Amino acid sequence: MRGVSVGDVIKSRTGKRYEVVSVDTSGFVLARLDSSNASQAKVTWSKVEKCLAMLKEQGFAHFQENPSRGGFSYTVTIEVGVAYALRDLIFADSETKTYKLKD
């Protein structure tokens, strides 16, 4: 996993922008930049590790689905954060609407 730093700006697969506003030993917080309510969500390192383990086990993760349904999270902000933390290891396949491990 590549590092996550305060001030990193992340563009989601749909074009929305998020900024990392804090990072600590338990995870990081993302804030949506192009929203009037500036919603925030915490992405824990344990969540990132669990999602990586799921990818290794099943080979893919569905876009915007809960882990019980084969995805990272139904919450888009959390999905964006997990995908960003794993960006060196995964890619988004827009045809199958899944994340997959890079070869």
Disulfide bonds with the S-S distance in Angstrom:
none
